[in-house]
Every structure is written in C-alpha cells, then in structure tokens.
Amino acid sequence: MNLNKKIATLFTLGAIAVSTWSCKKMLDVPTEDKLDAVNTYKNVTDANAAVIGIYGQFMELQKLYIIQNELRSDLIDVTANASTHLKDISNHNPTKDNPYVDPKPYYKVILNCNDALKNFKMMLDNNRMSLDDYNKHYSDIGALRSWIYLQLGIQYGNIPYVTEAYQTVGELESLAKHPKIPFNELLDKLIEFTESLPYQEVYAYPTGSPLLVNIDGNSTQKFFVCKPFLLGDLYLWKGNYFKAAENFAKVMNAENNNSNVNIVFNYYRVNNWNVDANTGILVIYSRSQDETSLVNTPDAGWRAMFGLPTTNSAWNSEWLWALPYSTSFKPINPMIKLCSATGDYQIRPSQAAIDNWENERQTNGIPYDARGRLSYSRSVLGNVITKFTDNGGKWGLYRAGLLHLRYSEAANRDGQTRIGWALLNIGIKDTYYSGTLNSAGGQTPVSVAELNTMITPFAQGSPYYFDARYVQGAGGTTSPWFRNSGIRRRAGLIPLNVSFQTNMLGLEERLIDEAALETAFEGNRWPDLMRVALRRNDPAFLADRIHQKLVKSGNPNAASVRQKLMDPANWYLPFEW
C-alpha cells in the first residue's frame, strides 16, 4: 500500500487499533448536529476518539484560514475565474453574506473543544481516566482552542470568549448574546489559560501513546498542536519578547538529549547539511551554477517539505505541526480545487510575491530566490501555487523555518539583534566565530579560546544560549547547533549586510520580508504584517504592501484600499452572527 493510502487513519469512533493502517482517512470524522456525537467518554479510548474527531473538524478550517490570512494580504491574488466573494476579500470590501467572513466555523470547533474539556474533567472525577491521561488530553485540546481563539482575535478584533459547553450546534446562535472582548484582553486570557495547562511539552503526546503511530517511519507526533510554539506566538503578540523567545527556544532545543546524531543536530535547527540531493531540505542544484539543475520535485530538495510525509528528513526535522491530506480519502485538501489549473483556479501567486523572489540573488550567481520556483509553477492558465498540492498536500501550521523567523523577531525586539541576524542569515557558528574559517568550514580552529567564540555570550539555560562548537576527529567537540546555517544560507541566498546586526528596526523589516520568501501562502502573512504595524503604530507598514499587490495586478481599487487600511479599525472583518 503506498503512502497516499497508508496516510489513512488508524482511528475509528469506537476504538483505536495500532497494529496496521486501514484505508480510511485518519481524520475523516463525520460532522454531526450533535456537538458530542463522537464523544461517549467511557474510557481513554473514547477520549482518543474525541481528540481525533476534533482535529478532523479542525482540518475543515484550512480554506478559511488561508483565504483570510493570505488573500487579504499581498502574496496571493485572484484570477479571472475568482468568485465575487474572493474578489471582495482581496479588495477588503466583503459583504455580510460572504462565506469567508463567517466566524461560525471557528466556533463550531471551539464548542467541540469545550465539550471535550468538560467531559475529560468528568472522566477524571469519575475515575474513568488517569490523571496522566487527563493532563495530556486536556492540555492538547485546550491549546488547540487557544490557537483558534488567537486566529479569531487577529481576524475580527473584538470577539466573544466562550469556554462553556453547549449541547447542539443550534445553540451557537446564543453566542451572539455573549459580550465581546478586545483583542488585547483576549491575549491576556489566552496566555493565562494556556500557561495553566498541566502538560507543556513540545509534543502533545509522548512515545507509547496510542495516538502516536508510524507511517513509513514518520510519526503522527506532528499532528497535534505544539504548545510552546503557541505560547511563543501569544507572547509575541502581547509584546513580552523575552517570554516569547523563551518558549520558541524550548522548541528549537527539542530532542537535544536524543542519542541519534541526526535528531540532535538537525531537528528544528535550520541547516544546509546534505548527504545527497535526495535527503537535504535545502535549495540545491545537481550542477552548482546551472539553474536548470535545480532539485525541484515533491520528494527532494527544499520543496520536499510540502508534500506528504515521506522517509526523507523533512517531516522529522522541519515540521512541528502539520495535518496531511490524501488525494484518495476525505477530507480532501480544499486548496487543490481552489488554486490548481485542473480545478477552479480562482487564486494565484501575486505579482508582488513573485517580484519578492525575483529581486533576490543566490551565492552561486543565479539572480533570483529559487524558493519561488519551488513554491509555484507556470501553467497555460497562469501561475499556480504548488505548496498546497504536492501529493495531496498538507495543512502545515508550524515548521522550523517559521520558528526561527518568529524567534528572531522576538530576540531582536528584546535587544538580541545579532542573534536574530545570525539565525536569519549564516547561522550561529559563522556569525560568532572570531577566527578565519579554513577550507573545511572552520572545523579545526586554532585554539580553545577561539573555539569558544562559537558560543553566544549567554549562560546555559538562557533562551539566547546557542553552542555551535565543532572540532573534527577523536577528542573533538560536537555541539547541537554546529550545523545551523540560517534561513538565507539554507536558501542559497547572499546574507544581509552585517550592519543589520545592530539595526533593530531594519532587521525587523527584513525578517518580515524574509517570511514572505520562506513561508509564502502558508497562512502567516496577514498576522505578520498586522503584528508589526500594531507594534510600530504604523498602518502604512501593512497598507503599503497590500497597495503594491493591487497596483501590480492592475486593480483599479488599489488607492482606495490603501486609504481604507490606513485606519486600523478597518483591518478587522465584521463579526456577524
């Protein structure tokens, strides 16, 4: 059975069998009018089924999430085939009946989360679930709810924060009576609740949990929300940059104690280490300066991280939270029909996004950022986003590239601009090493003192401590961060000038620019622009970029949209019930 079929689920509503894969999609759980239809809550097996049912319903949010965060910003544009609703979203002028402004899909999942959280507590009280199982299940679903509320706050501003359980979907209508709270107050509540969750590990469930199985060597461990990453995002929005960096660093240093060398040095430490063209997840050419030899398949090179999980290193070392789809089983990736040339083809890469990539230069002399060629393709209809569609695709939410960008944003704002520069550009070792690198890449520095300059000047335990020392051979030093290469070096790009190591505002802008190159179309663009514009009290930071997208597409509404977005009150979608 191939991977497209083996990605199918092990889980059914009544039981979990971990011995073999069935040909039923893992998260293909029927949506019922009854909010607790999948939750019998008699034992931990039922609790597991409830978790899978909720994540199955959560997957239905992908299309809404991508449209709200990408089409509203500057990296995705509409095609001539686009519906009026999509065009209105791009023009920041949606009507009340536009399905892409409806908050109900978010709340339907939230109310299922509330139902599960209530019943997990009842199971614990009635000795139907151990404290250990309760801590893990409650924390996972609680964190998922916090993530959804964060998205609601970003999109709608003032929203109802509802934590009680309801019995039926019909009772959603009563949510209109709940008071709305402002986004900043919502952040306080989300931080308080998420910090209080009893299980705060990087992975939602430890090895041995029935919820964790292997698919061709790839664990379902990555299917569940990563709580420290979420907390890092919450603190970043709140402006507590040290706490944001602390939580992001917890994820970046995950698996440090694992004896497997590739786990210790490669997991979440963005590197350009490559055994051959089929294993590295970097921009790579089979012939160095020949642009026609770019490794560009769903299974190899930088593009490999966006297809289904495979036995290459992408699933294990890059992804922290991702939900794969199959072309053969429901739910089908909703973005395929929306953006593919064989589907409706209603959205496409914007010319602004393409120009971002075209304006970069690689160290081998090729005059563009190849990540563009690996994120979209050309067809007879026009440019097509391929990030969504390889092998059925995945909804990828958290990955190492995004993690390093978010950490660098927090560190930079906390006064650690040089560290942010290092992780963006050439890595820790080559930024801090004080000597002259030899032909072997600085593997044999001339003294211990010189070797120790490969460590950032912070004590162990600090979120800013990184040890990148490496000396080859017997008695040598091998430290966890020695392979870290930086985001731009992994992409084969020329690094930013070293003057940005002391330019906080300049580096912040370049980090957001880099996020457009590295994470285009993945659902991060609107939050990135909005977060920095709010932080700087500078509406033009957001409005100018969206204006340029519309200008480059020949949209006659470009000037009026910019004027509208100069008022932050117009950044939020109408919350209509």
FENZI-V943808 format. One record per residue. N is the residue number from 1. RES is the residue in one small letter. SS is DSSP state (H for helix, E for strand, L for the rest). PSI is psi as a letter, one per 40 degrees, with the letter a starting at -180 (none if undefined). BURIAL is 1 if it has 16 or more other ideal C-beta (glycine too) atoms within 10 Angstrom, else 0. Layout:
n=N res=RES ss=SS psi=PSI burial=BURIAL
n=N res=RES ss=SS psi=PSI burial=BURIAL
This chain:
n=1 res=m ss=L psi=h burial=0
n=2 res=n ss=L psi=i burial=0
n=3 res=l ss=H psi=d burial=1
n=4 res=n ss=H psi=d burial=1
n=5 res=k ss=H psi=d burial=0
n=6 res=k ss=H psi=e burial=1
n=7 res=i ss=L psi=e burial=1
n=8 res=a ss=E psi=i burial=1
n=9 res=t ss=E psi=i burial=1
n=10 res=l ss=L psi=e burial=1
n=11 res=f ss=E psi=h burial=1
n=12 res=t ss=L psi=i burial=0
n=13 res=l ss=L psi=d burial=0
n=14 res=g ss=L psi=d burial=0
n=15 res=a ss=L psi=i burial=0
n=16 res=i ss=E psi=h burial=1
n=17 res=a ss=L psi=h burial=0
n=18 res=v ss=L psi=e burial=0
n=19 res=s ss=L psi=d burial=0
n=20 res=t ss=L psi=i burial=0
n=21 res=w ss=L psi=h burial=1
n=22 res=s ss=L psi=i burial=0
n=23 res=c ss=L psi=f burial=0
n=24 res=k ss=E psi=h burial=0
n=25 res=k ss=E psi=h burial=1
n=26 res=m ss=L psi=d burial=1
n=27 res=l ss=L psi=f burial=1
n=28 res=d ss=L psi=g burial=1
n=29 res=v ss=L psi=h burial=1
n=30 res=p ss=L psi=i burial=0
n=31 res=t ss=L psi=h burial=0
n=32 res=e ss=L psi=i burial=0
n=33 res=d ss=L psi=d burial=0
n=34 res=k ss=E psi=h burial=0
n=35 res=l ss=L psi=d burial=1
n=36 res=d ss=L psi=f burial=1
n=37 res=a ss=L psi=d burial=1
n=38 res=v ss=L psi=e burial=1
n=39 res=n ss=L psi=g burial=1
n=40 res=t ss=L psi=d burial=0
n=41 res=y ss=L psi=f burial=1
n=42 res=k ss=L psi=d burial=0
n=43 res=n ss=L psi=a burial=0
n=44 res=v ss=H psi=d burial=1
n=45 res=t ss=H psi=d burial=0
n=46 res=d ss=H psi=d burial=1
n=47 res=a ss=H psi=d burial=1
n=48 res=n ss=H psi=d burial=1
n=49 res=a ss=H psi=d burial=1
n=50 res=a ss=H psi=d burial=1
n=51 res=v ss=H psi=d burial=1
n=52 res=i ss=H psi=d burial=1
n=53 res=g ss=H psi=d burial=1
n=54 res=i ss=H psi=d burial=1
n=55 res=y ss=H psi=d burial=1
n=56 res=g ss=H psi=d burial=1
n=57 res=q ss=H psi=d burial=1
n=58 res=f ss=H psi=d burial=1
n=59 res=m ss=H psi=d burial=1
n=60 res=e ss=H psi=e burial=0
n=61 res=l ss=H psi=e burial=1
n=62 res=q ss=H psi=d burial=1
n=63 res=k ss=H psi=d burial=1
n=64 res=l ss=H psi=d burial=1
n=65 res=y ss=H psi=d burial=1
n=66 res=i ss=H psi=d burial=1
n=67 res=i ss=H psi=d burial=1
n=68 res=q ss=H psi=d burial=1
n=69 res=n ss=H psi=d burial=1
n=70 res=e ss=H psi=d burial=1
n=71 res=l ss=H psi=d burial=1
n=72 res=r ss=L psi=e burial=1
n=73 res=s ss=L psi=a burial=1
n=74 res=d ss=L psi=e burial=1
n=75 res=l ss=L psi=e burial=1
n=76 res=i ss=E psi=h burial=1
n=77 res=d ss=E psi=i burial=1
n=78 res=v ss=E psi=i burial=1
n=79 res=t ss=L psi=i burial=1
n=80 res=a ss=L psi=d burial=0
n=81 res=n ss=L psi=e burial=0
n=82 res=a ss=L psi=i burial=1
n=83 res=s ss=L psi=i burial=0
n=84 res=t ss=H psi=d burial=0
n=85 res=h ss=H psi=d burial=1
n=86 res=l ss=H psi=d burial=1
n=87 res=k ss=H psi=d burial=1
n=88 res=d ss=H psi=d burial=1
n=89 res=i ss=H psi=d burial=1
n=90 res=s ss=H psi=d burial=1
n=91 res=n ss=L psi=e burial=1
n=92 res=h ss=L psi=f burial=1
n=93 res=n ss=L psi=f burial=0
n=94 res=p ss=L psi=i burial=1
n=95 res=t ss=L psi=i burial=0
n=96 res=k ss=L psi=d burial=0
n=97 res=d ss=L psi=e burial=0
n=98 res=n ss=L psi=h burial=1
n=99 res=p ss=H psi=e burial=0
n=100 res=y ss=H psi=e burial=1
n=101 res=v ss=H psi=e burial=1
n=102 res=d ss=L psi=h burial=1
n=103 res=p ss=L psi=e burial=1
n=104 res=k ss=H psi=d burial=0
n=105 res=p ss=H psi=d burial=1
n=106 res=y ss=H psi=d burial=1
n=107 res=y ss=H psi=d burial=1
n=108 res=k ss=H psi=d burial=1
n=109 res=v ss=H psi=d burial=1
n=110 res=i ss=H psi=d burial=1
n=111 res=l ss=H psi=d burial=1
n=112 res=n ss=H psi=d burial=1
n=113 res=c ss=H psi=d burial=1
n=114 res=n ss=H psi=d burial=1
n=115 res=d ss=H psi=d burial=1
n=116 res=a ss=H psi=d burial=1
n=117 res=l ss=H psi=d burial=1
n=118 res=k ss=H psi=d burial=1
n=119 res=n ss=H psi=d burial=1
n=120 res=f ss=H psi=d burial=1
n=121 res=k ss=H psi=d burial=0
n=122 res=m ss=H psi=d burial=0
n=123 res=m ss=H psi=d burial=1
n=124 res=l ss=H psi=d burial=1
n=125 res=d ss=H psi=d burial=0
n=126 res=n ss=L psi=e burial=0
n=127 res=n ss=L psi=f burial=0
n=128 res=r ss=L psi=e burial=1
n=129 res=m ss=L psi=h burial=1
n=130 res=s ss=L psi=i burial=0
n=131 res=l ss=H psi=d burial=0
n=132 res=d ss=H psi=d burial=0
n=133 res=d ss=H psi=d burial=1
n=134 res=y ss=H psi=d burial=1
n=135 res=n ss=H psi=d burial=1
n=136 res=k ss=H psi=d burial=1
n=137 res=h ss=H psi=d burial=1
n=138 res=y ss=H psi=d burial=1
n=139 res=s ss=H psi=d burial=1
n=140 res=d ss=H psi=d burial=1
n=141 res=i ss=H psi=d burial=1
n=142 res=g ss=H psi=d burial=1
n=143 res=a ss=H psi=d burial=1
n=144 res=l ss=H psi=d burial=1
n=145 res=r ss=H psi=d burial=1
n=146 res=s ss=H psi=d burial=1
n=147 res=w ss=H psi=d burial=1
n=148 res=i ss=H psi=d burial=1
n=149 res=y ss=H psi=d burial=1
n=150 res=l ss=H psi=d burial=1
n=151 res=q ss=H psi=d burial=1
n=152 res=l ss=H psi=d burial=1
n=153 res=g ss=H psi=d burial=1
n=154 res=i ss=H psi=d burial=1
n=155 res=q ss=H psi=d burial=1
n=156 res=y ss=H psi=e burial=1
n=157 res=g ss=L psi=c burial=1
n=158 res=n ss=L psi=h burial=0
n=159 res=i ss=E psi=i burial=1
n=160 res=p ss=E psi=h burial=1
n=161 res=y ss=L psi=h burial=1
n=162 res=v ss=L psi=h burial=1
n=163 res=t ss=L psi=e burial=0
n=164 res=e ss=L psi=i burial=0
n=165 res=a ss=L psi=i burial=1
n=166 res=y ss=L psi=i burial=1
n=167 res=q ss=L psi=d burial=0
n=168 res=t ss=E psi=i burial=0
n=169 res=v ss=H psi=d burial=1
n=170 res=g ss=H psi=d burial=0
n=171 res=e ss=H psi=e burial=0
n=172 res=l ss=H psi=d burial=1
n=173 res=e ss=H psi=d burial=0
n=174 res=s ss=H psi=e burial=0
n=175 res=l ss=H psi=d burial=1
n=176 res=a ss=H psi=d burial=0
n=177 res=k ss=H psi=e burial=0
n=178 res=h ss=L psi=i burial=0
n=179 res=p ss=L psi=i burial=0
n=180 res=k ss=E psi=i burial=0
n=181 res=i ss=E psi=i burial=1
n=182 res=p ss=L psi=i burial=0
n=183 res=f ss=H psi=d burial=1
n=184 res=n ss=H psi=d burial=0
n=185 res=e ss=H psi=d burial=0
n=186 res=l ss=H psi=d burial=1
n=187 res=l ss=H psi=d burial=1
n=188 res=d ss=H psi=d burial=0
n=189 res=k ss=H psi=d burial=0
n=190 res=l ss=H psi=d burial=1
n=191 res=i ss=H psi=d burial=1
n=192 res=e ss=H psi=d burial=0
n=193 res=f ss=H psi=d burial=1
n=194 res=t ss=H psi=d burial=1
n=195 res=e ss=H psi=d burial=0
n=196 res=s ss=H psi=e burial=0
n=197 res=l ss=L psi=h burial=1
n=198 res=p ss=L psi=e burial=0
n=199 res=y ss=L psi=h burial=1
n=200 res=q ss=L psi=e burial=1
n=201 res=e ss=L psi=i burial=0
n=202 res=v ss=L psi=d burial=1
n=203 res=y ss=L psi=h burial=1
n=204 res=a ss=L psi=d burial=1
n=205 res=y ss=L psi=h burial=1
n=206 res=p ss=L psi=i burial=0
n=207 res=t ss=L psi=h burial=0
n=208 res=g ss=L psi=e burial=0
n=209 res=s ss=L psi=i burial=1
n=210 res=p ss=L psi=e burial=0
n=211 res=l ss=L psi=e burial=1
n=212 res=l ss=L psi=h burial=1
n=213 res=v ss=L psi=i burial=1
n=214 res=n ss=E psi=h burial=0
n=215 res=i ss=E psi=h burial=1
n=216 res=d ss=L psi=f burial=0
n=217 res=g ss=L psi=e burial=0
n=218 res=n ss=E psi=h burial=1
n=219 res=s ss=E psi=i burial=1
n=220 res=t ss=H psi=e burial=1
n=221 res=q ss=H psi=d burial=1
n=222 res=k ss=H psi=e burial=1
n=223 res=f ss=H psi=e burial=1
n=224 res=f ss=L psi=i burial=1
n=225 res=v ss=L psi=i burial=1
n=226 res=c ss=L psi=h burial=1
n=227 res=k ss=H psi=d burial=1
n=228 res=p ss=H psi=d burial=1
n=229 res=f ss=H psi=d burial=1
n=230 res=l ss=H psi=d burial=1
n=231 res=l ss=H psi=d burial=1
n=232 res=g ss=H psi=d burial=1
n=233 res=d ss=H psi=d burial=1
n=234 res=l ss=H psi=d burial=1
n=235 res=y ss=H psi=d burial=1
n=236 res=l ss=H psi=d burial=1
n=237 res=w ss=H psi=d burial=1
n=238 res=k ss=H psi=d burial=0
n=239 res=g ss=L psi=e burial=0
n=240 res=n ss=L psi=g burial=1
n=241 res=y ss=H psi=d burial=1
n=242 res=f ss=H psi=d burial=1
n=243 res=k ss=H psi=d burial=1
n=244 res=a ss=H psi=d burial=1
n=245 res=a ss=H psi=d burial=1
n=246 res=e ss=H psi=d burial=1
n=247 res=n ss=H psi=d burial=1
n=248 res=f ss=H psi=d burial=1
n=249 res=a ss=H psi=d burial=1
n=250 res=k ss=H psi=d burial=1
n=251 res=v ss=H psi=d burial=1
n=252 res=m ss=H psi=d burial=1
n=253 res=n ss=L psi=e burial=1
n=254 res=a ss=L psi=i burial=1
n=255 res=e ss=L psi=e burial=1
n=256 res=n ss=L psi=d burial=0
n=257 res=n ss=L psi=e burial=0
n=258 res=n ss=L psi=h burial=0
n=259 res=s ss=L psi=e burial=0
n=260 res=n ss=L psi=h burial=0
n=261 res=v ss=H psi=d burial=0
n=262 res=n ss=H psi=d burial=0
n=263 res=i ss=H psi=d burial=1
n=264 res=v ss=H psi=d burial=1
n=265 res=f ss=H psi=e burial=1
n=266 res=n ss=H psi=d burial=1
n=267 res=y ss=L psi=h burial=1
n=268 res=y ss=L psi=f burial=1
n=269 res=r ss=L psi=f burial=1
n=270 res=v ss=L psi=h burial=1
n=271 res=n ss=E psi=i burial=1
n=272 res=n ss=L psi=f burial=1
n=273 res=w ss=L psi=h burial=1
n=274 res=n ss=L psi=h burial=0
n=275 res=v ss=L psi=d burial=0
n=276 res=d ss=L psi=i burial=0
n=277 res=a ss=L psi=e burial=0
n=278 res=n ss=L psi=e burial=0
n=279 res=t ss=L psi=d burial=1
n=280 res=g ss=L psi=i burial=1
n=281 res=i ss=L psi=f burial=1
n=282 res=l ss=L psi=i burial=1
n=283 res=v ss=L psi=h burial=1
n=284 res=i ss=L psi=i burial=1
n=285 res=y ss=E psi=i burial=1
n=286 res=s ss=L psi=d burial=0
n=287 res=r ss=L psi=h burial=0
n=288 res=s ss=L psi=d burial=0
n=289 res=q ss=L psi=e burial=0
n=290 res=d ss=L psi=h burial=0
n=291 res=e ss=H psi=e burial=0
n=292 res=t ss=H psi=e burial=0
n=293 res=s ss=H psi=e burial=0
n=294 res=l ss=E psi=h burial=1
n=295 res=v ss=L psi=h burial=1
n=296 res=n ss=L psi=g burial=1
n=297 res=t ss=E psi=i burial=0
n=298 res=p ss=L psi=e burial=1
n=299 res=d ss=L psi=e burial=1
n=300 res=a ss=E psi=i burial=1
n=301 res=g ss=L psi=a burial=1
n=302 res=w ss=H psi=d burial=1
n=303 res=r ss=H psi=d burial=1
n=304 res=a ss=H psi=d burial=1
n=305 res=m ss=H psi=e burial=1
n=306 res=f ss=H psi=e burial=1
n=307 res=g ss=L psi=a burial=1
n=308 res=l ss=L psi=i burial=1
n=309 res=p ss=L psi=h burial=1
n=310 res=t ss=L psi=a burial=1
n=311 res=t ss=L psi=e burial=0
n=312 res=n ss=L psi=i burial=1
n=313 res=s ss=L psi=e burial=1
n=314 res=a ss=H psi=d burial=1
n=315 res=w ss=H psi=d burial=1
n=316 res=n ss=H psi=d burial=1
n=317 res=s ss=H psi=e burial=1
n=318 res=e ss=L psi=d burial=1
n=319 res=w ss=E psi=h burial=1
n=320 res=l ss=E psi=d burial=1
n=321 res=w ss=E psi=h burial=1
n=322 res=a ss=E psi=i burial=1
n=323 res=l ss=E psi=h burial=1
n=324 res=p ss=E psi=i burial=1
n=325 res=y ss=L psi=i burial=1
n=326 res=s ss=L psi=i burial=1
n=327 res=t ss=L psi=e burial=0
n=328 res=s ss=L psi=e burial=0
n=329 res=f ss=L psi=i burial=1
n=330 res=k ss=L psi=i burial=0
n=331 res=p ss=L psi=h burial=1
n=332 res=i ss=L psi=i burial=1
n=333 res=n ss=L psi=h burial=1
n=334 res=p ss=H psi=e burial=1
n=335 res=m ss=H psi=d burial=1
n=336 res=i ss=H psi=d burial=1
n=337 res=k ss=H psi=d burial=0
n=338 res=l ss=H psi=d burial=1
n=339 res=c ss=H psi=e burial=1
n=340 res=s ss=L psi=i burial=1
n=341 res=a ss=L psi=d burial=1
n=342 res=t ss=L psi=e burial=0
n=343 res=g ss=L psi=b burial=0
n=344 res=d ss=L psi=d burial=1
n=345 res=y ss=L psi=g burial=1
n=346 res=q ss=L psi=e burial=1
n=347 res=i ss=E psi=i burial=1
n=348 res=r ss=E psi=i burial=1
n=349 res=p ss=E psi=h burial=1
n=350 res=s ss=L psi=i burial=1
n=351 res=q ss=H psi=d burial=1
n=352 res=a ss=H psi=d burial=1
n=353 res=a ss=H psi=d burial=1
n=354 res=i ss=H psi=d burial=1
n=355 res=d ss=H psi=d burial=0
n=356 res=n ss=H psi=d burial=1
n=357 res=w ss=H psi=d burial=1
n=358 res=e ss=H psi=d burial=0
n=359 res=n ss=L psi=e burial=0
n=360 res=e ss=L psi=i burial=1
n=361 res=r ss=L psi=h burial=0
n=362 res=q ss=E psi=i burial=1
n=363 res=t ss=L psi=d burial=0
n=364 res=n ss=L psi=e burial=0
n=365 res=g ss=L psi=e burial=0
n=366 res=i ss=L psi=h burial=1
n=367 res=p ss=L psi=f burial=0
n=368 res=y ss=L psi=i burial=1
n=369 res=d ss=L psi=h burial=1
n=370 res=a ss=L psi=e burial=1
n=371 res=r ss=L psi=d burial=1
n=372 res=g ss=L psi=d burial=1
n=373 res=r ss=L psi=d burial=1
n=374 res=l ss=L psi=e burial=1
n=375 res=s ss=L psi=d burial=1
n=376 res=y ss=E psi=i burial=1
n=377 res=s ss=E psi=i burial=0
n=378 res=r ss=E psi=i burial=0
n=379 res=s ss=L psi=i burial=0
n=380 res=v ss=L psi=d burial=0
n=381 res=l ss=L psi=d burial=0
n=382 res=g ss=L psi=a burial=0
n=383 res=n ss=E psi=h burial=1
n=384 res=v ss=E psi=h burial=1
n=385 res=i ss=E psi=h burial=1
n=386 res=t ss=L psi=e burial=1
n=387 res=k ss=L psi=d burial=1
n=388 res=f ss=L psi=d burial=1
n=389 res=t ss=L psi=e burial=1
n=390 res=d ss=H psi=h burial=1
n=391 res=n ss=H psi=f burial=1
n=392 res=g ss=H psi=d burial=1
n=393 res=g ss=L psi=a burial=1
n=394 res=k ss=E psi=i burial=1
n=395 res=w ss=E psi=g burial=1
n=396 res=g ss=E psi=h burial=1
n=397 res=l ss=E psi=d burial=1
n=398 res=y ss=E psi=h burial=1
n=399 res=r ss=E psi=i burial=1
n=400 res=a ss=H psi=d burial=1
n=401 res=g ss=H psi=d burial=1
n=402 res=l ss=H psi=d burial=1
n=403 res=l ss=H psi=d burial=1
n=404 res=h ss=H psi=d burial=1
n=405 res=l ss=H psi=d burial=1
n=406 res=r ss=H psi=d burial=1
n=407 res=y ss=H psi=d burial=1
n=408 res=s ss=H psi=d burial=1
n=409 res=e ss=H psi=d burial=1
n=410 res=a ss=H psi=d burial=1
n=411 res=a ss=H psi=d burial=1
n=412 res=n ss=H psi=d burial=1
n=413 res=r ss=H psi=e burial=1
n=414 res=d ss=L psi=e burial=1
n=415 res=g ss=L psi=e burial=0
n=416 res=q ss=L psi=f burial=1
n=417 res=t ss=H psi=d burial=1
n=418 res=r ss=H psi=d burial=1
n=419 res=i ss=H psi=d burial=1
n=420 res=g ss=H psi=d burial=1
n=421 res=w ss=H psi=d burial=1
n=422 res=a ss=H psi=d burial=1
n=423 res=l ss=H psi=d burial=1
n=424 res=l ss=H psi=d burial=1
n=425 res=n ss=L psi=c burial=1
n=426 res=i ss=L psi=e burial=1
n=427 res=g ss=L psi=i burial=1
n=428 res=i ss=H psi=d burial=1
n=429 res=k ss=H psi=d burial=1
n=430 res=d ss=H psi=e burial=1
n=431 res=t ss=H psi=d burial=1
n=432 res=y ss=H psi=e burial=1
n=433 res=y ss=L psi=h burial=1
n=434 res=s ss=L psi=e burial=0
n=435 res=g ss=L psi=a burial=0
n=436 res=t ss=L psi=h burial=0
n=437 res=l ss=L psi=h burial=0
n=438 res=n ss=L psi=a burial=0
n=439 res=s ss=L psi=e burial=0
n=440 res=a ss=L psi=e burial=0
n=441 res=g ss=L psi=f burial=0
n=442 res=g ss=L psi=f burial=1
n=443 res=q ss=L psi=e burial=0
n=444 res=t ss=L psi=g burial=0
n=445 res=p ss=L psi=i burial=1
n=446 res=v ss=L psi=e burial=0
n=447 res=s ss=L psi=i burial=0
n=448 res=v ss=H psi=d burial=0
n=449 res=a ss=H psi=d burial=0
n=450 res=e ss=H psi=d burial=0
n=451 res=l ss=H psi=d burial=1
n=452 res=n ss=H psi=e burial=1
n=453 res=t ss=H psi=e burial=1
n=454 res=m ss=H psi=e burial=1
n=455 res=i ss=E psi=h burial=1
n=456 res=t ss=L psi=i burial=1
n=457 res=p ss=L psi=f burial=0
n=458 res=f ss=L psi=i burial=0
n=459 res=a ss=L psi=i burial=0
n=460 res=q ss=L psi=i burial=0
n=461 res=g ss=L psi=d burial=0
n=462 res=s ss=L psi=i burial=0
n=463 res=p ss=L psi=e burial=1
n=464 res=y ss=L psi=e burial=1
n=465 res=y ss=L psi=h burial=1
n=466 res=f ss=L psi=h burial=1
n=467 res=d ss=E psi=h burial=1
n=468 res=a ss=L psi=f burial=1
n=469 res=r ss=L psi=i burial=1
n=470 res=y ss=E psi=h burial=1
n=471 res=v ss=L psi=h burial=1
n=472 res=q ss=L psi=i burial=0
n=473 res=g ss=L psi=a burial=0
n=474 res=a ss=L psi=h burial=0
n=475 res=g ss=L psi=e burial=0
n=476 res=g ss=L psi=i burial=0
n=477 res=t ss=L psi=h burial=0
n=478 res=t ss=E psi=h burial=0
n=479 res=s ss=L psi=i burial=1
n=480 res=p ss=L psi=d burial=1
n=481 res=w ss=L psi=e burial=1
n=482 res=f ss=L psi=d burial=1
n=483 res=r ss=L psi=e burial=1
n=484 res=n ss=E psi=h burial=1
n=485 res=s ss=L psi=e burial=1
n=486 res=g ss=L psi=i burial=1
n=487 res=i ss=H psi=d burial=1
n=488 res=r ss=H psi=d burial=1
n=489 res=r ss=H psi=d burial=1
n=490 res=r ss=H psi=d burial=1
n=491 res=a ss=L psi=e burial=1
n=492 res=g ss=L psi=f burial=1
n=493 res=l ss=E psi=i burial=1
n=494 res=i ss=L psi=h burial=0
n=495 res=p ss=L psi=i burial=1
n=496 res=l ss=L psi=i burial=1
n=497 res=n ss=L psi=i burial=0
n=498 res=v ss=H psi=e burial=0
n=499 res=s ss=H psi=d burial=0
n=500 res=f ss=H psi=e burial=1
n=501 res=q ss=H psi=e burial=1
n=502 res=t ss=H psi=e burial=0
n=503 res=n ss=L psi=g burial=1
n=504 res=m ss=H psi=d burial=0
n=505 res=l ss=H psi=d burial=0
n=506 res=g ss=H psi=d burial=1
n=507 res=l ss=H psi=d burial=1
n=508 res=e ss=H psi=d burial=1
n=509 res=e ss=H psi=d burial=0
n=510 res=r ss=H psi=d burial=1
n=511 res=l ss=H psi=d burial=1
n=512 res=i ss=H psi=d burial=1
n=513 res=d ss=H psi=d burial=1
n=514 res=e ss=H psi=d burial=1
n=515 res=a ss=H psi=d burial=1
n=516 res=a ss=H psi=d burial=1
n=517 res=l ss=H psi=d burial=1
n=518 res=e ss=H psi=d burial=1
n=519 res=t ss=L psi=f burial=1
n=520 res=a ss=L psi=h burial=1
n=521 res=f ss=L psi=e burial=1
n=522 res=e ss=L psi=e burial=1
n=523 res=g ss=L psi=e burial=1
n=524 res=n ss=L psi=e burial=1
n=525 res=r ss=H psi=d burial=1
n=526 res=w ss=H psi=d burial=1
n=527 res=p ss=H psi=d burial=1
n=528 res=d ss=H psi=d burial=1
n=529 res=l ss=H psi=d burial=1
n=530 res=m ss=H psi=d burial=1
n=531 res=r ss=H psi=d burial=1
n=532 res=v ss=H psi=d burial=1
n=533 res=a ss=H psi=d burial=1
n=534 res=l ss=H psi=d burial=1
n=535 res=r ss=H psi=d burial=0
n=536 res=r ss=H psi=e burial=0
n=537 res=n ss=L psi=f burial=0
n=538 res=d ss=L psi=g burial=0
n=539 res=p ss=H psi=d burial=1
n=540 res=a ss=H psi=d burial=0
n=541 res=f ss=H psi=d burial=1
n=542 res=l ss=H psi=d burial=1
n=543 res=a ss=H psi=d burial=1
n=544 res=d ss=H psi=d burial=1
n=545 res=r ss=H psi=d burial=1
n=546 res=i ss=H psi=d burial=1
n=547 res=h ss=H psi=d burial=1
n=548 res=q ss=H psi=d burial=1
n=549 res=k ss=H psi=d burial=1
n=550 res=l ss=H psi=d burial=1
n=551 res=v ss=H psi=d burial=0
n=552 res=k ss=H psi=d burial=1
n=553 res=s ss=L psi=e burial=0
n=554 res=g ss=L psi=f burial=0
n=555 res=n ss=L psi=h burial=1
n=556 res=p ss=L psi=e burial=0
n=557 res=n ss=L psi=e burial=0
n=558 res=a ss=H psi=d burial=1
n=559 res=a ss=H psi=d burial=0
n=560 res=s ss=H psi=d burial=0
n=561 res=v ss=H psi=d burial=1
n=562 res=r ss=H psi=d burial=1
n=563 res=q ss=H psi=d burial=0
n=564 res=k ss=H psi=d burial=1
n=565 res=l ss=H psi=e burial=1
n=566 res=m ss=L psi=e burial=0
n=567 res=d ss=L psi=h burial=0
n=568 res=p ss=H psi=d burial=1
n=569 res=a ss=H psi=d burial=0
n=570 res=n ss=H psi=e burial=0
n=571 res=w ss=H psi=e burial=1
n=572 res=y ss=L psi=i burial=1
n=573 res=l ss=L psi=i burial=1
n=574 res=p ss=L psi=h burial=0
n=575 res=f ss=L psi=g burial=1
n=576 res=e ss=L psi=h burial=0
n=577 res=w ss=L psi=none burial=0
